[in-house]
């Protein structure tokens, strides 16, 4: 409760009404998205889904953009996205990160194994061609590297959260280098990315953070109650190809931490 207890504890009727409206908007968004996705898989001869990813459909991309807005997030992008795709790595604050990042560009995610069972978000990340990994089992985690390689070789851009956990976003936690190995083996570029959530004044906004004993719905309730979430995604220059996984991990963490300190 530390980050939230210092903020206003009383919520006005107006704010609660606004939150209720946002829940309704989000519900309509999820319903329309579910119908579209289900239709793609229900009628594969028409949708050609067996030969495509959902990210290949313009209508799906429009839906993801509206999903970010339905989550009360306004996305701001800066920096230059590397051409040709590859591996993207960033700090990790919330499950909202996956929606915001996929709003910016089509991505497959390296996600925690239990996320696959979450309501809504599990289906979302699964449809993103994500690789689900049990990070608590080092043997299972290491054996997942070839699956990440296959995604990269198939032309998917893969996003990695090297902290392996979330924070409120004020600092960068230690990075774990294991999954960088997939980029090393494939010989693809790695681009560091900074994610930050603020209010309209540019002050750090802790409400989207999925930390401590939070549940999915705890975070969602906070997000839909604040005036607006400004989601900032900054792309830093890609790292040189040819570095080892430990150096890629070290360099990307330093660059992300330095940029975060400037914001």
C-alpha positions in Angstrom: 0.0 0.0 0.0 3.0 2.3 0.4 2.8 4.0 -3.0 -0.9 4.4 -2.9 -1.6 5.3 0.8 0.0 8.7 0.3 -2.4 9.6 -2.5 -6.0 10.7 -2.1 -7.9 8.0 -0.1 -11.3 9.6 -0.7 -12.8 9.0 -4.1 -15.6 11.4 -5.3 -18.8 10.2 -6.8 -17.8 11.8 -10.1 -14.6 9.7 -10.2 -16.5 6.5 -9.4 -19.0 7.3 -12.2 -16.1 7.9 -14.6 -14.6 4.6 -13.5 -17.9 2.8 -14.1 -18.1 4.3 -17.6 -14.5 3.1 -18.3 -15.4 -0.4 -17.2 -18.3 -0.4 -19.6 -16.1 0.9 -22.5 -13.5 -1.8 -21.7 -16.1 -4.5 -21.6 -17.4 -3.5 -25.1 -13.8 -3.5 -26.4 -13.1 -6.9 -25.0 -16.4 -8.2 -26.4 -15.7 -6.9 -29.9 -12.1 -8.2 -29.8 -13.2 -11.6 -28.7 -15.7 -11.9 -31.5 -13.1 -10.9 -34.1 -10.5 -13.3 -32.8 -12.9 -16.2 -32.3 -14.2 -15.6 -35.9 -10.7 -15.9 -37.2 -10.2 -19.3 -35.7 -13.8 -20.4 -36.2 -13.6 -19.8 -40.0 -9.9 -20.4 -40.9 -10.7 -20.9 -44.6 -12.0 -17.3 -44.8 -9.5 -15.7 -42.4 -6.4 -17.6 -43.5 -5.3 -17.6 -39.9 -3.2 -20.7 -40.3 -0.9 -18.8 -42.5 -1.0 -15.5 -40.6 -0.5 -14.0 -37.1 -3.2 -11.8 -35.6 -0.9 -8.9 -35.9 -1.1 -9.3 -39.7 -4.7 -8.1 -39.6 -5.3 -4.3 -39.7 -8.5 -4.7 -37.8 -6.7 -6.5 -35.0 -4.2 -3.6 -34.7 -7.0 -1.1 -34.6 -8.6 -3.1 -31.8 -5.3 -3.2 -29.8 -5.0 0.6 -30.2 -8.6 1.0 -28.8 -7.8 -1.5 -26.0 -5.0 0.8 -24.8 -7.4 3.7 -24.8 -10.0 1.6 -23.0 -7.3 0.9 -20.3 -7.2 4.7 -19.8 -3.8 4.9 -21.4 -2.5 7.5 -23.8 0.6 6.2 -25.5 3.6 8.5 -26.3 6.4 7.1 -28.5 9.9 8.6 -28.9 13.1 7.4 -30.4 13.5 5.3 -33.6 12.3 1.7 -33.9 15.0 -0.4 -35.5 14.2 -1.6 -39.0 13.7 -5.3 -39.7 12.7 -6.3 -36.2 14.6 -8.5 -33.8 14.7 -8.6 -30.0 13.4 -5.7 -27.9 14.2 -5.5 -24.1 12.7 -3.1 -21.5 12.1 -2.5 -17.9 8.9 -4.1 -16.6 6.2 -2.3 -14.5 2.8 -3.9 -15.2 0.8 -6.3 -17.3 -0.3 -3.1 -19.1 3.2 -3.1 -20.6 2.3 -5.8 -23.1 -0.8 -3.9 -24.3 1.1 -0.6 -24.7 4.0 -2.2 -26.4 1.9 -4.2 -28.8 0.0 -1.0 -29.6 3.3 0.6 -30.8 4.4 -2.4 -32.9 3.5 -6.1 -33.4 5.4 -8.2 -30.9 5.6 -11.7 -29.4 6.4 -11.7 -25.7 8.5 -13.9 -23.5 6.0 -14.2 -20.6 5.8 -15.9 -17.2 4.2 -19.3 -17.5 1.2 -18.6 -15.2 0.2 -15.6 -17.2 -1.3 -18.0 -19.8 -4.1 -18.8 -17.2 -5.0 -15.2 -16.4 -8.4 -13.9 -17.4 -8.3 -12.0 -20.7 -4.6 -11.2 -20.6 -3.6 -14.9 -20.9 -5.6 -15.2 -24.1 -4.2 -11.9 -25.4 -0.5 -12.9 -24.9 -1.2 -16.4 -26.2 -2.6 -15.0 -29.4 0.5 -12.8 -29.7 2.6 -15.9 -30.4 4.2 -15.6 -27.0 6.6 -18.0 -25.4 5.5 -18.9 -21.9 8.4 -19.8 -19.5 8.6 -21.1 -16.0 11.4 -18.8 -14.8 11.6 -20.6 -11.4 12.8 -23.8 -13.1 16.2 -23.0 -14.7 16.2 -26.2 -16.7 12.8 -25.4 -18.2 13.8 -21.8 -18.8 17.0 -22.8 -20.6 15.2 -25.3 -22.8 12.8 -22.5 -23.9 15.6 -20.6 -25.7 15.2 -22.6 -29.0 11.5 -21.7 -29.0 12.5 -18.0 -28.8 15.0 -18.6 -31.6 12.3 -20.0 -33.8 10.2 -17.0 -33.3 13.1 -14.7 -34.3 14.0 -16.9 -37.3 10.3 -16.8 -38.4 10.4 -13.1 -38.6 8.6 -12.2 -35.3 9.9 -9.4 -33.2 10.2 -10.7 -29.7 10.0 -8.6 -26.5 11.9 -9.6 -23.4 11.6 -8.3 -19.8 15.0 -9.1 -18.4 14.2 -8.1 -14.9 11.9 -11.2 -14.7 9.7 -9.2 -12.3 7.9 -5.9 -12.0 8.6 -2.7 -10.1 6.9 0.7 -9.7 9.1 2.1 -12.4 11.3 4.5 -10.4 14.4 2.4 -11.0 15.7 -0.6 -13.0 16.1 -3.9 -11.3 18.9 -6.4 -12.1 18.8 -8.0 -15.6 19.1 -11.7 -16.2 21.0 -12.5 -19.4 19.8 -16.0 -20.1 17.2 -15.3 -22.8 19.5 -12.9 -24.7 21.2 -16.1 -25.8 18.5 -16.5 -28.5 19.4 -13.2 -30.1 23.1 -14.2 -30.0 22.5 -17.5 -31.7 20.2 -16.0 -34.4 22.5 -13.0 -34.9 19.7 -10.4 -34.7 19.7 -6.9 -33.3 18.7 -6.1 -29.7 17.1 -2.8 -29.0 16.6 -1.4 -25.4 13.3 0.3 -24.6 12.3 2.4 -21.7 8.7 2.2 -20.3 7.4 4.8 -18.0 3.9 5.8 -16.7 3.2 9.4 -15.7 0.3 11.8 -15.0 -0.4 14.8 -17.2 2.3 16.8 -15.4 5.0 14.2 -16.1 5.2 12.9 -12.6 5.7 9.1 -12.0 2.3 7.4 -11.8 2.4 4.3 -9.5 -1.2 3.1 -10.1 -0.4 0.9 -13.2 2.3 -1.0 -11.3 1.7 -4.7 -10.7 3.7 -5.3 -7.5 3.6 -6.9 -4.1 0.3 -8.7 -3.5 -1.6 -7.0 -6.3 -4.1 -8.9 -8.3 -4.9 -8.2 -11.9 -8.2 -6.5 -10.8 -6.4 -4.4 -8.1 -4.3 -2.8 -10.8 -7.2 -2.4 -13.2 -9.3 -0.7 -10.6 -6.5 1.9 -9.9 -5.9 2.4 -13.6 -9.5 3.2 -14.4 -9.8 5.6 -11.5 -7.0 8.1 -12.2 -7.5 11.0 -14.6 -5.3 9.6 -17.4 -2.3 7.3 -17.7 0.4 8.6 -19.9 2.4 5.7 -21.2 5.8 6.7 -22.5 7.7 4.3 -24.7 11.2 5.4 -25.7 13.3 3.4 -28.1 17.1 3.6 -27.6 19.7 2.9 -30.3 20.1 -0.9 -31.0 23.1 -2.6 -29.6 25.9 -3.9 -31.9 25.4 -7.4 -33.3 28.1 -9.8 -32.1 28.1 -9.2 -28.4 27.6 -12.0 -25.9 24.5 -12.4 -23.8 26.1 -11.0 -20.6 27.4 -7.9 -22.3 24.0 -7.4 -24.1 22.3 -7.7 -20.7 24.7 -5.3 -19.0 24.7 -2.7 -21.7 21.0 -2.7 -22.2 20.4 -2.3 -18.5 22.8 0.6 -18.2 21.3 2.4 -21.1 17.7 1.9 -19.9 18.6 3.1 -16.3 20.4 6.2 -17.6 17.5 7.2 -19.8 15.0 6.5 -17.0 17.0 8.8 -14.7 16.8 11.6 -17.3 13.0 11.4 -17.6 
